[in-house]
Amino acid sequence: MRFGWDRREAGGNGVARDGKGVARSAFLLLFVAPGESEEPGDQGSGTATDIAGGEGEGFGDPRGGDLGTPCSVDRPKSPEWPPCGPRLARPVAAADCSSSSSVVVVVLSSKNEAKPVDMSRIVKLAIFDGLLSFLWVFLTSCLGAGAHVIAKQLDYEGDRTGIVVGEVVVLIFAFSLTGKALGGASWNPTAPVAFYAAGAGVDTLFTLAIRLPAMAVGAAAGALAITEVMPDQFRHTIGGPKLKVDLHTGAVAEGILTFTITLVVLWTVLRGPKNGFLKTIIIIMTTLFLVSKGGPYTGPAMNPSNAFGWAYVNQKHMSQEHLYVYWVTPFIGALGASAVYRLLFARPVPKEKAA
């Protein structure tokens, strides 16, 4: 069974347009049964792997790879077909996917691009996002207990702040490497949103709509799990970020903190040193500094899914305080950081010389 797409309704090149001829977001689902063909010889020039992606560069690397293989089949030379540049693919015809079973989603962006999306890769990445979010909430809740155990083993009775900082450094390094190994999985919703807004990521609104809820669910599961297994003697060390000032002051503080860390991350990853170790060190040091400054205000979180996990445990996940302070303003801060990054650091597109 196939679901096609009327080019007359969508526009001359199969891209939905408004009155000004600007392409708007749309989705096209093509369901293809094994070996089916609408007409004899209707096999097309591409396969399901050509359209849906197959092996590619890192899915999660904001600067590499894509959700599909660009320009995987030849397009006819016609005014209806725009030039095929990097990460551009022609609109997908049903015949292109007739060789095997597949589910293909084509996301039409506002730049007149058709981006084939491999649903299996999106779902897999969302699962990894949820898993990392689960582990992040679970393990960061063990920092206090871990510092106690380490100090006891070392017969150390002094201040344990240094031990906790060391634990945080190890965790961030471990999670950064794990996220990269899992194809760009993340445990903070503001990160993929910021890269998307900065024009540096491979996500779309469609993929973000799948990934962000997965992070929130994973974080909630992590908070519930650590609450169940943490020994009574260390229960006082667990808990999420707490608002310690008035509502609006806390919201502004969380927004500024998220803006700052997001801008640093964008610059470090996209324009910073090439050495991966130095990149991670810059992000870690910035995070520790902001946590120390934001502690008297909101905790802080700088991570909506982390805050959601603990708010869910305390049945406050739908409260105005939680939504305003830990969701709305952090995303405003992240989007603001993306806008500033594009304004200050984005490389201009070189103009083509006239023949």
C-alpha positions as CSV (number, residue, x, y, z in Angstrom):
1,M,0.0,0.0,0.0
2,R,1.3,3.4,-0.9
3,F,0.5,7.0,0.0
4,G,1.5,9.4,-2.6
5,W,1.7,13.2,-2.9
6,D,-0.1,15.4,-5.3
7,R,2.4,17.8,-6.9
8,R,-0.3,20.1,-8.1
9,E,-1.4,20.8,-4.6
10,A,2.1,21.0,-3.2
11,G,3.7,23.2,-5.9
12,G,5.7,22.7,-9.0
13,N,8.5,20.9,-7.3
14,G,6.4,19.0,-4.8
15,V,7.1,21.4,-1.9
16,A,4.3,22.9,0.0
17,R,4.2,26.7,-0.5
18,D,2.3,29.6,0.9
19,G,1.2,32.7,-1.0
20,K,4.8,34.0,-1.1
21,G,6.1,30.8,-2.5
22,V,8.0,30.0,0.7
23,A,8.3,26.3,1.6
24,R,6.8,25.4,4.9
25,S,7.4,22.3,7.0
26,A,5.5,19.2,6.0
27,F,5.9,15.4,6.3
28,L,5.4,12.7,3.8
29,L,5.1,9.0,4.8
30,L,5.7,6.3,2.3
31,F,4.7,2.8,3.3
32,V,6.0,0.2,0.9
33,A,5.2,-3.5,1.0
34,P,7.9,-6.0,-0.1
35,G,8.2,-6.4,-3.8
36,E,5.1,-4.2,-4.6
37,S,5.0,-2.0,-7.7
38,E,2.2,0.1,-8.8
39,E,3.0,-0.4,-12.5
40,P,5.2,-3.0,-14.3
41,G,8.8,-1.9,-14.3
42,D,8.1,0.8,-11.8
43,Q,11.3,0.1,-9.8
44,G,12.9,3.6,-9.9
45,S,16.6,4.3,-9.5
46,G,16.9,4.2,-5.7
47,T,16.4,1.8,-2.9
48,A,15.0,2.2,0.6
49,T,18.6,2.5,1.9
50,D,19.3,5.2,-0.6
51,I,16.4,7.2,0.6
52,A,16.2,6.4,4.3
53,G,19.9,6.8,5.1
54,G,21.8,3.6,5.7
55,E,25.3,4.1,7.0
56,G,26.3,7.7,7.4
57,E,28.4,10.0,9.5
58,G,27.7,10.5,13.1
59,F,24.0,11.1,13.6
60,G,24.5,13.3,16.7
61,D,27.5,15.3,15.5
62,P,26.1,18.8,14.8
63,R,28.7,19.3,12.0
64,G,28.7,15.9,10.4
65,G,26.3,13.4,8.9
66,D,22.6,13.7,8.2
67,L,19.4,11.8,8.8
68,G,19.6,10.5,5.3
69,T,21.9,10.2,2.3
70,P,21.8,13.4,0.3
71,C,21.5,13.3,-3.5
72,S,21.4,9.5,-3.4
73,V,19.7,9.3,-6.8
74,D,20.1,11.4,-10.0
75,R,17.6,14.1,-10.6
76,P,16.5,15.3,-14.0
77,K,17.7,18.7,-15.3
78,S,14.6,20.7,-15.1
79,P,13.5,24.1,-13.6
80,E,11.2,22.1,-11.3
81,W,14.2,20.6,-9.5
82,P,16.5,22.9,-7.6
83,P,20.2,22.3,-7.6
84,C,21.3,19.5,-5.4
85,G,23.8,20.8,-2.8
86,P,25.2,19.5,0.4
87,R,22.4,17.9,2.5
88,L,19.8,18.4,-0.2
89,A,17.9,15.5,-1.6
90,R,15.2,15.5,-4.3
91,P,11.5,14.8,-3.3
92,V,11.0,11.1,-2.9
93,A,8.9,9.2,-5.4
94,A,7.1,6.1,-4.4
95,A,9.1,4.1,-6.9
96,D,12.3,4.9,-5.1
97,C,11.3,2.7,-2.2
98,S,9.7,-0.2,-4.0
99,S,12.6,-2.7,-3.5
100,S,12.0,-3.5,0.1
101,S,9.8,-2.8,3.2
102,S,10.5,0.6,4.6
103,V,9.0,3.6,6.4
104,V,10.4,6.8,5.1
105,V,9.6,10.3,6.4
106,V,10.6,13.3,4.3
107,V,10.8,16.5,6.2
108,L,10.5,19.6,4.0
109,S,12.2,22.5,5.6
110,S,11.8,26.2,5.1
111,K,14.7,26.3,2.8
112,N,13.0,24.2,0.1
113,E,15.0,21.2,1.1
114,A,13.7,17.6,1.3
115,K,15.5,15.7,4.1
116,P,14.8,11.9,4.2
117,V,14.6,10.7,7.8
118,D,15.3,7.2,8.9
119,M,12.7,6.5,11.6
120,S,14.6,3.6,13.0
121,R,17.6,5.8,13.7
122,I,15.5,8.5,15.3
123,V,13.8,6.0,17.6
124,K,17.1,4.4,18.4
125,L,18.6,7.8,19.3
126,A,15.6,8.7,21.4
127,I,16.0,5.5,23.4
128,F,19.7,6.4,23.9
129,D,18.6,9.9,25.0
130,G,16.3,8.4,27.6
131,L,18.9,6.0,28.8
132,L,21.5,8.7,29.3
133,S,19.0,10.9,31.0
134,F,18.1,8.1,33.4
135,L,21.8,7.4,34.2
136,W,22.5,11.1,34.6
137,V,19.8,11.7,37.2
138,F,20.6,8.4,38.9
139,L,24.4,8.9,39.1
140,T,24.4,12.6,39.9
141,S,22.1,11.8,42.9
142,C,24.9,9.5,44.2
143,L,27.5,12.2,44.3
144,G,27.0,12.9,48.0
145,A,27.0,9.3,49.0
146,G,29.9,8.6,46.8
147,A,32.0,11.4,48.4
148,H,31.2,10.0,51.8
149,V,32.4,6.5,50.8
150,I,35.6,7.8,49.2
151,A,36.4,10.0,52.2
152,K,35.8,7.1,54.5
153,Q,38.1,4.9,52.5
154,L,40.8,7.6,52.6
155,D,40.3,8.4,56.3
156,Y,39.6,11.9,55.2
157,E,37.5,14.1,57.5
158,G,37.8,17.5,55.8
159,D,35.6,19.3,53.3
160,R,34.4,16.9,50.6
161,T,33.7,19.6,47.9
162,G,36.9,18.6,46.1
163,I,35.8,15.0,46.0
164,V,32.4,16.0,44.6
165,V,34.0,18.2,41.9
166,G,36.2,15.2,40.9
167,E,33.2,13.0,40.6
168,V,31.4,15.6,38.4
169,V,34.5,15.8,36.1
170,V,34.6,12.1,35.7
171,L,30.9,11.9,35.0
172,I,30.9,14.6,32.4
173,F,33.8,13.0,30.6
174,A,32.2,9.6,30.7
175,F,28.8,10.9,29.5
176,S,30.4,13.0,26.7
177,L,32.2,9.9,25.4
178,T,29.2,7.7,25.8
179,G,26.9,10.2,24.0
180,K,29.3,10.4,21.1
181,A,29.6,6.6,20.9
182,L,25.8,6.4,20.8
183,G,25.6,8.6,17.8
184,G,25.1,12.0,19.5
185,A,22.7,11.0,22.3
186,S,22.1,13.8,24.9
187,W,20.8,14.1,28.4
188,N,19.9,17.8,28.3
189,P,17.0,18.9,26.0
190,T,18.5,22.4,25.6
191,A,21.5,21.1,23.7
192,P,19.9,19.7,20.6
193,V,17.4,22.6,20.5
194,A,20.3,25.1,20.7
195,F,22.2,23.4,17.9
196,Y,19.0,23.2,15.8
197,A,18.4,26.9,16.3
198,A,22.0,27.8,15.5
199,G,21.7,26.0,12.2
200,A,24.5,23.6,13.2
201,G,22.6,20.4,14.0
202,V,20.9,17.6,12.0
203,D,17.7,17.6,14.0
204,T,14.4,18.9,12.8
205,L,11.3,19.9,14.7
206,F,10.0,16.4,14.0
207,T,13.1,14.6,15.5
208,L,13.1,17.0,18.5
209,A,9.5,16.2,19.2
210,I,10.5,12.6,19.6
211,R,13.8,13.1,21.5
212,L,12.8,15.7,24.1
213,P,10.0,13.6,25.7
214,A,12.3,10.6,25.8
215,M,14.8,12.6,27.9
216,A,12.1,13.7,30.3
217,V,10.8,10.2,30.7
218,G,14.3,8.9,31.3
219,A,15.0,11.5,33.9
220,A,11.8,10.8,35.7
221,A,12.6,7.1,35.7
222,G,16.1,7.8,37.1
223,A,14.7,9.9,39.9
224,L,12.2,7.2,40.8
225,A,14.8,4.5,40.8
226,I,17.3,6.3,43.0
227,T,14.6,7.2,45.4
228,E,13.8,3.5,45.8
229,V,17.4,2.2,46.2
230,M,19.2,4.9,48.1
231,P,20.0,3.8,51.7
232,D,18.3,5.7,54.4
233,Q,21.5,7.2,55.7
234,F,22.1,9.0,52.4
235,R,18.5,10.0,51.5
236,H,19.2,13.5,52.7
237,T,21.7,13.9,49.9
238,I,19.3,13.3,47.0
239,G,16.8,15.7,45.5
240,G,16.6,17.9,42.5
241,P,17.0,21.7,42.1
242,K,14.9,23.9,44.4
243,L,13.8,27.4,43.9
244,K,15.3,29.5,46.7
245,V,14.2,33.0,45.7
246,D,11.0,34.5,44.3
247,L,9.4,33.1,41.2
248,H,10.5,35.8,38.7
249,T,14.0,36.2,40.1
250,G,14.5,32.4,39.9
251,A,13.2,32.3,36.3
252,V,15.6,35.1,35.2
253,A,18.5,33.4,37.0
254,E,17.8,30.0,35.3
255,G,17.4,31.7,31.9
256,I,20.8,33.6,32.3
257,L,22.6,30.5,33.5
258,T,21.3,28.4,30.6
259,F,22.0,31.1,28.1
260,T,25.6,31.3,29.4
261,I,26.4,27.5,29.4
262,T,24.7,27.1,26.0
263,L,26.7,29.9,24.4
264,V,29.9,28.4,25.8
265,V,29.0,24.9,24.5
266,L,28.1,26.2,21.0
267,W,31.3,28.1,20.7
268,T,33.4,25.3,22.1
269,V,32.0,22.6,20.0
270,L,31.7,24.6,16.7
271,R,34.5,27.1,16.9
272,G,36.6,26.2,19.8
273,P,39.8,24.1,20.1
274,K,40.1,21.1,17.9
275,N,41.3,18.9,20.8
276,G,38.3,17.0,22.2
277,F,39.9,16.9,25.7
278,L,40.2,20.7,25.8
279,K,36.6,21.1,24.6
280,T,35.4,19.0,27.5
281,I,37.5,20.8,30.0
282,I,36.1,24.2,29.0
283,I,32.6,22.9,29.3
284,I,33.2,21.3,32.7
285,M,34.9,24.4,34.1
286,T,32.1,26.6,32.9
287,T,29.5,24.2,34.3
288,L,31.1,24.1,37.8
289,F,31.4,27.9,37.8
290,L,27.8,28.4,36.9
291,V,26.6,25.8,39.4
292,S,28.4,27.6,42.2
293,K,26.9,30.9,41.2
294,G,23.4,29.6,40.6
295,G,23.1,27.5,43.7
296,P,21.6,30.3,45.9
297,Y,18.9,30.9,43.3
298,T,17.6,27.8,41.6
299,G,19.8,24.9,42.4
300,P,20.6,25.3,39.6
301,A,19.4,22.9,36.9
302,M,20.3,24.3,33.4
303,N,18.7,21.0,32.3
304,P,14.9,20.9,32.0
305,S,14.7,17.1,32.0
306,N,16.8,16.8,35.2
307,A,14.5,19.2,36.9
308,F,11.4,17.4,35.6
309,G,12.5,14.1,37.0
310,W,12.6,15.4,40.5
311,A,9.5,17.5,40.1
312,Y,7.7,14.4,38.9
313,V,8.8,12.5,42.0
314,N,7.4,15.3,44.2
315,Q,4.2,15.7,42.1
316,K,5.1,19.2,41.1
317,H,5.9,18.6,37.4
318,M,2.7,20.5,36.3
319,S,3.1,23.4,38.7
320,Q,3.6,27.0,37.5
321,E,6.9,27.2,39.3
322,H,8.4,24.2,37.6
323,L,7.2,25.0,34.1
324,Y,8.1,28.7,34.3
325,V,11.5,28.4,36.0
326,Y,12.8,25.1,34.7
327,W,11.3,24.8,31.2
328,V,10.2,28.1,29.7
329,T,13.2,30.4,30.7
330,P,15.9,27.8,30.1
331,F,14.6,27.3,26.5
332,I,14.4,31.0,26.0
333,G,18.0,31.2,27.3
334,A,19.1,28.4,25.0
335,L,17.4,30.0,21.9
336,G,18.9,33.4,22.8
337,A,22.3,31.8,23.0
338,S,21.8,30.3,19.5
339,A,20.8,33.7,18.2
340,V,23.8,35.4,19.7
341,Y,26.1,32.6,18.4
342,R,24.8,33.1,14.8
343,L,25.2,36.8,15.1
344,L,28.7,36.8,16.4
345,F,30.3,33.6,15.3
346,A,28.5,32.0,12.4
347,R,30.6,32.0,9.2
348,P,29.1,33.9,6.3
349,V,28.2,31.9,3.2
350,P,30.7,32.7,0.4
351,K,29.1,34.4,-2.6
352,E,29.4,32.7,-5.9
353,K,31.4,34.7,-8.5
354,A,29.6,35.7,-11.6
355,A,30.7,33.9,-14.7
